[in-house]
Amino acid sequence: MRIHRRYAPILFGALLSAIMVSIVSASVILINQGTDDFISRWFTSTITTWPIAFPTVLVVAPLVRKLVMKLTAEQTSG
């Protein structure tokens, strides 16, 4: 099964935010709380923060793309 390309920005946001939330949650929990009951705390943290991260990525990503285009230029020869 493949998803229609028109949904690519939403899928991109969902995957990017899920990956980022998972990595950041794991890092913060390990640093601050150690390995005791890690999986349960990591899962809870990820599930509760992803609904914030997902719409944030959907809103912020296009703005960041525009900013990057303004801050960069095509390579010129010479």
Secondary structure by P-SEA (a helix, b strand, c coil): ccccccaaaaaaaaaaaaaaaaaaaaaaaaacccccaaaaaaaaaaaacaaaaaaaaaacaaaaaaaaaaaccccccc
